Amino acid sequence: MKRTRFGARDRLSRDAAELQRLAAGLADSGGKLEDGYWEAHLAETVDGLLKNGAEDDINTALDRLFEANPRAHDELADMVESRAESGRLQADDQAFDILLFAAPVLAWSRFSIPACPLPAAALTALAVQLGAHVFGGQARVALSDYLFSPDQLPRSFCDTWQLTQALGAAALAGGNLTIDTDGLAETNRFLSDVRYLVGAIAVPRNQAPFRWNEKDGSKDGALKAWQKQGGPNLEPLLTGCAWEVLLPDAYHAACRNADRLSRPYSLRASVAFLQTALGLMPDAIRAVVGPCYDQRMEEYRVGLGPRDKADIYHGIVWPLLGAEDEATDAASEIEAVLREAGVKEISFLDHHFPMEFCDDCGAPLYPNTDAELVHAEMPEESGASSQALH
């Protein structure tokens, strides 16, 4: 999942310098005993900064380490994410570990994909199914009463930490968390997107947080049970949508997994959309795929149109994620997904396209067979939106 970035300040604060020192020490550690020393001190420092809302210090340290010491950057990033999404609370003289989780839902629709409050009955049913099939037997579950779009998720590590604390307290109290929707960002409208159930669990110290941590559990079994038992409770909220629930997991891991799986989902959804909106069968579709660069390769863009015309009716952006670069064989994955969806004519362009967008509407431009970046435009008689799948 992309992290919010702020420009580094000219002078390095004492706290940012200390984060760099501790992360570099952990990166250079030669054994588990030393790891434990550095991890304990780094965790304590990060906890204090998250609690005090010192987002600038955290991001400054990450930005400096990204160029100077990539291994230390990764250690610090892992620690910050971990401490933002987890913690420890006391209740009834007992220590509980709390963990923020996300349950992603992939969806596409010719209409608007809802981002909306969750009714009390749906909240109760979803929490019961999560407790029964996804989390450990002693986990207490609390949910936010809102189905979030990506634009509405916490924007910073400190915001994530605050949400973790609030939901952890709700889990220990046996309730859910009411979200103030007045402060939520406006949802960008895409034909294919992700929606998130966000919640937290509280488990007694040293007890299994997830069902697959238990001897008779597995991730595959948890996902199948969640899809079968939990998924139907979302159906009334996603009217007019095709959708697929993903495995709930720790917050940052679940969001990254959703980012990764949303790419092939968008390709399949786009082919289905053209068939639904235009009656254009998959074997009558041509796909044109081109890499787009800024300072480095950032993404593939896929233009879709009829095989017998040069028009581009629709487009999909396939971003590179994490450590992926132009050496990553994403092109083979794109081709495999398209062929699985029934598209037979696929052109890969050996071209360095710029990251160009429409000056009027801001939509990405997509490659055509003439190696030009053009606006995706649905036929006027279709009456369908030409918005890009996300």
N, C-alpha and C positions, 0 to 999 in steps of 0.2 A: 504494500500500500504506500502511496506517495506520502512523504512527510512535508509539512509546511516548513518553508525555509525563510529565514530573515537574513538580511545583509549583516555580515560580520562588522562589529564596531572596530574603530581604529585601535583602541586600547583594549587589551585583554583583562577582564576582571579577575580578581583573586579566585572566585569560585570557578570560573571557566578554566583558569590555569590549573587549579587543583583537579578538576575532572580530567584534563589532559594528562596530568602526571599519573593519576591512578589508573586510567585506561591504558597508558603506555606500559606501566608496571605489570598489569594483568596480561597484556599482549606478549611481554617478554618473559613471563613466568615459566619456570622449568619443571614444575610438578604440582600435584594436587594440593599439597600443604600450602605452598606459596599462593596457588590460585585462591584458596580459601581466605588467606589474609587480604589479598587485593580486592577480592569480590566483596568481602564484608565492609571494607572501608569505602569502596566505590558505591555500594548499595546505600550506605548511610548518608553519603554526600548527596547522591541523587534524590533520596527520599526527602531530604531537607529542602532541596531546590524545588522539587515538585510541590511540596506543601506550601512553600512561600511564593509560588507562581513565577519562578525565575526562568521563564521560557527562553529569554534572550541568552542567558549564560549557557544553557544546555545546547542551544543551536549554534552558538559561537564556537563552543568546544568541538561539536561535531563537524562544523565547516572547516575549522583549522586542521583537524585530524584527517579529514577526507583526502587532502592532498599530501600532508606531511607523513602520516602513518596510517595507511588503510586498515591494517590489522587492529590497531588500537581504536580506530573509528568503529569497526564492526563490534568490538567488545563493548564500547560505550553505547552504541545504538541498541544492542541486545539488552544491556542492563537497563537503559532508560525505558524501553518498551516493557520489559518485565516488571519494573517497579511501578510503571503507570497503570498496568492492567491487573496488578495483584497487590496484596497486603495482608495484614493480620489485625483482627479485631477481637475484643473480649466480650463475652456474654455469659452471664450466670457463672462467673469465676472459671470459665473455660476459654481457651484460645482457639480461634477459628482462622483458617486461611480463607481469604476471599479472592475471587478471580472474575474479572470482567470477561464475558463471552459474547460472541456474535453468531447468529444463525442466519446465513445469507439465503436469499431467494433470487434466482435468475428469472427474469420475466421479459416478455415482449408483447406488444399490442399495437394495433392500428389506432387505438385510442390512447388516453392518458393512463400511465401506470400509477396506481395510487401510492402516495406517501401520506399516511393518515393515522389518526388515533385508533387504538385497539379497544373494542368493547370489553367490558369486564368479563363477560362469559368466555370470549375468545382468549383473554389473558389467562384465566383459570385453566381452561382446557390445554392451552399450549404449555403452561408451566407443569401441569401433571404429566403430559407426554414427554417433556424434556427430562423431568425427574425420573420417569420410568425407564427411558430408553437411551438417554445420552449421558447422564451424570451418575456418579457413584451413589450407592445405597444410602449414605448418610448426608448427602448434599442437600442443602436448603436452597431453593431457587426463587429469585425475584426477577421480574421483567419490567422494562420500561413500557409504558402504555402507548407506544407510538411505533409505527412501521417506518423506519428511516430510509431516505434516499442517501446516496453517497455525499451529496452536498450538505446534508444535515448532521453528519457524524461529527464528533469532536474535532476541532481544528488544530489542536495542539496537544502536547504531552500533558501539560498541566490541566487542561480541560478533561482529558481522558482520565487522569488521576482523580479529579473531583467526581466524575461520574462513577468511577469504581467505588469510591468511598460511600457515595450516596446509595448505590445499588447494593453494596455489601451490607450496609446497615439495614436496608429494607429486607434483605434475605434473612437476616438474624431476627428481625421483628415479625417475620411471617407475612409480609405484604409485598406490594409492587411499588413502582416509582412513577409518579405523575410528572409528565414532561410539560414545561411551559412552552407551548407552541408559538407564542408571540416572538420568541427570540430565535426561532429556527430560520435558516436560510431558505430562500425560494428554490424550489426544485427545478433543475433544468429538465426539459422534456426531450426524451429520446425514445425511439421505437423499441430499443432493447436496453435494459438497465438492470441494476441490482437493487434489491430492497433488503433491509436488515432488521431482524429482531435483535435487540440488545438487552442483555441482562447480566446478572452476577450470581455466583453460587458462594455459599459459605459452608465449609467442611471442617470438622474437627481436625486438629493437627495430626498429620501422618495418616490420614484416611484418603481413600481413592477419590480424586476429583471427578474422573470420568468413568463411564461404564466399561470402556475398553482397558482401564487400568486393573480391573478385577479379573480373577483367574478365568472365569467363564465368558468374558466379554471380548469383543473385537470391534474395530472401527467399521468394518463392512456390515456387521450385524447391527450396530447402532444406527448407521445411515439408513439401512433398509427399514428398520423399525420406525425411525423418525419420519421417513417418507410415507410409510403406510399409515401410521397412526397420528402423526403430528400434522402432516401436510393438509389433510382435509379441513382442518380448522382455519386454514388461510383462504380457502376457496371463496367464502362470501366477501372477503376483502379485495380479491383480485378478479372481479367480474370483467369479462372481456379480454382477459390476458391468458396467454400460454405461459406456464411457469414450472419451475423445477427447484425443489429445496435442496440445499447443500448441507454438508455435515457441520453442525455447530462445533465451535472450537474456541480456544483462547482468542481474545479479540483481534490482535494483530495477525495471528496466523490465519484466522478465518477470513479476514479482509483480503489478505494476500492471495489466499486460495480462490476467493471469489473473483479477484482481478484476473487471475490466470484462467479460470474456467469460463469467464464471461467472453473471452475472445472467440473460442470455437462456438460457443452458444450463439453469439451474434451472427457468425457466418451462417449457421444453420437456420437461424430465425430469419435472416435476410432472404434466403432462398425461399423459405416458406411464405414470407410476406409477399414477394413478387408473384408467387403462384396464387395466393389468396386474392391479392388486389388486382392482378392483371390477367390471371389465368395463364401466366407464362410458366410452362413446365420446366423443371430443372434442366432437362437435356436440351432445352431451347435457350438457355442462358449462357452468355460468355462472361468469364471473369478475367479481369486485367489487374495484375498485381505489380506494384512498384514500391521500392524502398524510398523513404523520405529522410533527409538529413538536416541537422542544424550544425552544431559543432561535430557531432558524430551521428551515426544512424540512430534515429529515434523510434521509427515505426514503419510498418508496411501499410499501404492504403490499397484497398481492393475495390475496383469499380465493377459493377454488375450491370449488364444490359443484354439485349437480344443478340443472338448469334448472327442474325441477318442484317443488322444495322450497326452503325458506329456509335449509337447513343449510349450514354451511361444513365441508367434509371435510378441506381441506388449505390451507396458506398458504405464501406466498413473500415474503421481504423483498427489495426492490430498493433498496439504499442509494445515496445520491448520493455520488460520489467526487470527490476533488480540488477543482477550482474549480466543480463543478456546484452549482446552486442551483435555486430554484423556477422560474426563467426558462428553465432547460434543458428541452428538449422530450423528456424521458424518457417521458412518457405516450404519445406517438406510437410510440416504440420498443417499449414494453410491448404496446401494441395490435397492432403489426405482428407481433411474435413470437407472441402468442396466436393471431392469425388464421392465421398460417403453420402453427401446430400443430393447427389445425382447430377452435378454439373460436370460436363465432359470436356468442354473447351476452356482451357485455362492458359493464359499467357503471362509469363514472368518477364518483366522488362529489366534489362541490364542497364540501369540508368540511375543517376543520383538526382532525385527530385528534391526541390526545396520544400520546406514546410509552409505551403501556401494555403490561404483561406480566402473565402469570398469577402470582398470589401464591404458589401452591402449587408449580408446576414451573418457573417462570421463562420459559415459552415466550411469544413475541410473540402478541398478540391481533390478529385480522384483521377487516376490515370486512365487514358483510353488507348486504343490500339495504335494511334499515331504518336504515342509517347508524349502526350500533352496532358496537363492537369486541367480538368474541366469540372463544372458544377454538375452534380447529379440532379437530374430533372425527370420526374415522373411524367408520362404522357398526360396531356391536359384532360383527355376524356376519362381518365381513370378516377379523377377526384380524390386521389390518395396523396398523403403528405410525402414530400421529398426529403424529410429529415433523415439524418444519418443514424444508422444503428450504432450504439455506443458500446 
